[in-house]
């Protein structure tokens, strides 16, 4: 009985102090894993691991806005891109919100934290006229299809000849390919907006008709 009472007191003391950040972070991560695509998880996992490395041994209720701001500022000072720094803050905020939901703390310290200004942004650049000319002159069907459809790589790799309507000059985009290691996997769009019909432009139509394609447009992960 004495031993049981001792364990009860130790448990109550631990509960009164609150959970460690690492425990809440792992609970949060285990809960969201089934809801996210592998591509999204590849961005979430390192951000979660960095947060645990920084705050893991602290009681989650003791972490202050100042602590979080210093953490974010350190990444900004190391010249990480704005997108990376924002992701670090977003993951922290999600973990704290999860903790609030389950009674581990009252307020989210990320609410008043700000991402420093003037961080670098990675902007996508349109292909130059010279690059477009090279693509048009090439025999690379993947590059040509990307040029004439504007589709993402994963959407292109999922295309089959059955998705092409040569009579009505349309292409149906309703799936995409992602990779687990080197293994390709097929997935449906996350939202209805991801399913769409796009025009089949004449240069691409002519190129496809020249080829005797029976199944996927791009075999071996997009290689001809």
Secondary structure, 3 states (H helix, E strand, C coil): CHHHHHHHHHHHHHHHHCCEHHHHHHHHHHHHHCCCCHHHHHHHHHHHHHHHHHHCCCEHHHCCHHHHHHHHHHHHHCCCCHHHHHHHHHHHHHHHHHHHHCCCCCCCHHHHCCCCCCCCCCCCCCCCHHHHHHHHHCCCHHHHHHHHHCCCHHHHHCCEHHHEECCCCEEEECCEEEEECCEEEEECCCCHHHCEEEECCHHHHHHHHHCCCCCECCCCCCCC
